[in-house]
Amino acid sequence: MSPNTYLDYDTCAACGGRCCKRHAGALFPSDIKGQMYDGLVKLLSTGMYQIDWYDKNPMMSFEELRGYTITLQTGELKRVESRAPKAMAYYIRPAHVETRGAVFDHSGGKTGTCVFWDAEKGCTSPSKPAQCRVLKPNPEDTTKCHYPNPIFGYLGSNRALGLMWWQHRETIRRAGRHFE
């Protein structure tokens, strides 16, 4: 187990599911056991996992994402057109209770409760998703969690998840279509 991994189930139960009731934490590609396609089909077949996505190409520059660049000397804004091809950046996360049964579920800006959340026990996942494992109880208030390293906070973004899973996007789509 990594020194940056925290599996404090008591804290998860005590906090009341602040994170878990807002959005399920995502898996990282390293969470998939064996061949990627077979591992994805196995996870998705349980009905406990879903495919979510970042709806922009994560390979776009920050200027392309914003749609403009700023000249620091003058403060001038210049419109930037994206040259990156349109693409979905898929990633895997536990299903949301509200949409369980759907293989593809785009959370977008909406919230959803993780299927592994239990009010008495906290997280009941047999193997906590990587995004959840990097959360650490806040030393000032142990009922709240935070990412102890700024890079982990970035890993919580849909764009970062899209980048992590980018090389597997076609495999994820094929695995999802296996159930159609």
Secondary structure as GFF3:
##gff-version 3
##sequence-region A 1 180
A	DSSP	alpha_helix	9	15	.	.	.	ID=ss1
A	DSSP	three_ten_helix	29	31	.	.	.	ID=ss2
A	DSSP	alpha_helix	36	45	.	.	.	ID=ss3
A	DSSP	beta_strand	49	54	.	.	.	ID=ss4
A	DSSP	alpha_helix	62	66	.	.	.	ID=ss5
A	DSSP	beta_strand	68	70	.	.	.	ID=ss6
A	DSSP	beta_strand	77	79	.	.	.	ID=ss7
A	DSSP	beta_strand	89	94	.	.	.	ID=ss8
A	DSSP	three_ten_helix	97	99	.	.	.	ID=ss9
A	DSSP	beta_strand	117	118	.	.	.	ID=ss10
A	DSSP	beta_strand	122	123	.	.	.	ID=ss11
A	DSSP	alpha_helix	130	133	.	.	.	ID=ss12
A	DSSP	beta_strand	136	137	.	.	.	ID=ss13
A	DSSP	beta_strand	145	146	.	.	.	ID=ss14
A	DSSP	alpha_helix	150	155	.	.	.	ID=ss15
A	DSSP	alpha_helix	158	165	.	.	.	ID=ss16
A	DSSP	three_ten_helix	166	168	.	.	.	ID=ss17
A	DSSP	alpha_helix	169	177	.	.	.	ID=ss18
###
